[in-house]
Amino acid sequence: MPLWADHGDAATFVDEVVALADWCGGRSHMMDPPPDIPEGIYIPTLEGEMRADPGDWIIKGVQGEFYPCKPDIFDATYEAAD
């Protein structure tokens, strides 16, 4: 079952994923990924293409580059601002 199927309004979720992929210069494989490619947003980074999974953060680096970041790493690295 596609990951997006558990998010309620699938059409809205898909629109948001496509907009997020556009924002970070990536491409989405959330609806019908090819059989050999896992679902996710594929983001070009300075280290090569990386996959962001549902629940991951997408962060913008100091040079304007984007990276996916797992939630546990994000929580351990960043803190909320006042």
C-alpha positions, 0 to 999 in steps of 0.5 A, a space after each residue: 500500500 502506498 505510504 500516502 494512503 494513510 494520510 486522509 485526503 490523498 489528493 491534498 497530500 499528493 499536492 503538498 508532496 509535489 509542492 515540497 518536491 518543487 520547493 527543494 528542487 527534487 522529484 516525487 515518487 509518492 504516487 506510482 513509484 517504479 518497482 525498483 525505486 522506494 516511495 519518497 522525495 528525491 533531493 539533489 544534494 551536494 553529496 548526490 541524490 538523497 531520499 526524504 521519506 514521509 516524516 523526514 525534515 527537509 532542511 536548507 543549508 547555508 549555501 541554499 542546498 537542501 537535505 533530508 533529515 531524519 526526525 531523531 537526528 533533527 531533534 538531537 541537533 536543533 532546538 526550538 527558538 524563542 
